[in-house]
Amino acid sequence: MKRYFRKLSELILREVNKRNCTFTYFADICEISRDELRHIIDCKKDDVKLSTIKKICDNSEFDIEDVFEPRTFEDYISTIIVEKDGVKYKIRVEKIR
């Protein structure tokens, strides 16, 4: 989850810089507390309500999909079957993190 909070933090910082506004002003237009916004930006929260993220996105130029990047094709599969010269090979896909 930390990577999503880091992404959200980056998007908020970009939005505040683009608008050339204060964090207090941005928190006000998003209808969240300044402290909550600061905790999100500093990645000090382990849990953020989805409704809070939605409020931020509704008042920004980025969408919730930008925060939670879409899954890739490889995320949905675990095995690939490849055929070469009449021989089928079963390849197990592992994601290394």
C-alpha positions, 0 to 999 in steps of 0.5 A: 500500500505504501507505493499507492500512498507515495503515488498519491503524494506525488500527484498531490504535490504536482497538483499544488505546484501546478495551481500555485496554491497552499496546502491549506487551500488545497485541503479546503477545496478537497474538504479534508483537514490540513493535517490529513493532507499533510499526513498523506503527503508525508506518507505517514498514514497507513490507511486512507479512506477511499472517500478521502482519495475520491475527494482529492481526485474530484478536486484535481486534474488526476483520476483515481486510476492514476493513483492505483495504476491498472494491472498489467496482463502479466498480473492476470496470468500465471502460466504461458504455453508456448509451442515451437516445432510441435513441442509445447512448453509450459512456462510459469510466470513469476513476478519478482519484487 
